[in-house]
């Protein structure tokens, strides 16, 4: 199925460039691997090189490159946990600014790892809330 019809809701609320990146990577992956989970994972991996998840949508990253250890390892390696779209490779200052943007309490005393985890949690919560609103 073409990527435009498979576009996840978080991308529907994101910039057109993020949507195009995901769609093009998805459609290419479908040609290579067939429809399904692997095509979606490939599309998200491509997206995470230039975008990061902020709340219920994706925004351009300040730098290009992998967003977490799993993305840096590449395909064909044994999977590890991802950062859920959060740019875990960004500086602590950047993560703190994103935490400010999402109004995460206690952010000033958090370590970098704690900021990544808090951003993941806040993004999941906002995405779930946005999906609930859409279905109502």
Secondary structure as UniProt FT lines:
FT   HELIX           3..6
FT   HELIX           9..12
FT   HELIX           16..33
FT   HELIX           37..47
FT   TURN            48..50
FT   STRAND          51..54
FT   TURN            55..56
FT   STRAND          57..60
FT   HELIX           69..73
FT   TURN            75..76
FT   TURN            84..85
FT   TURN            88..89
FT   HELIX           92..101
FT   TURN            102..103
FT   TURN            105..106
FT   HELIX           107..109
FT   HELIX           112..135
//
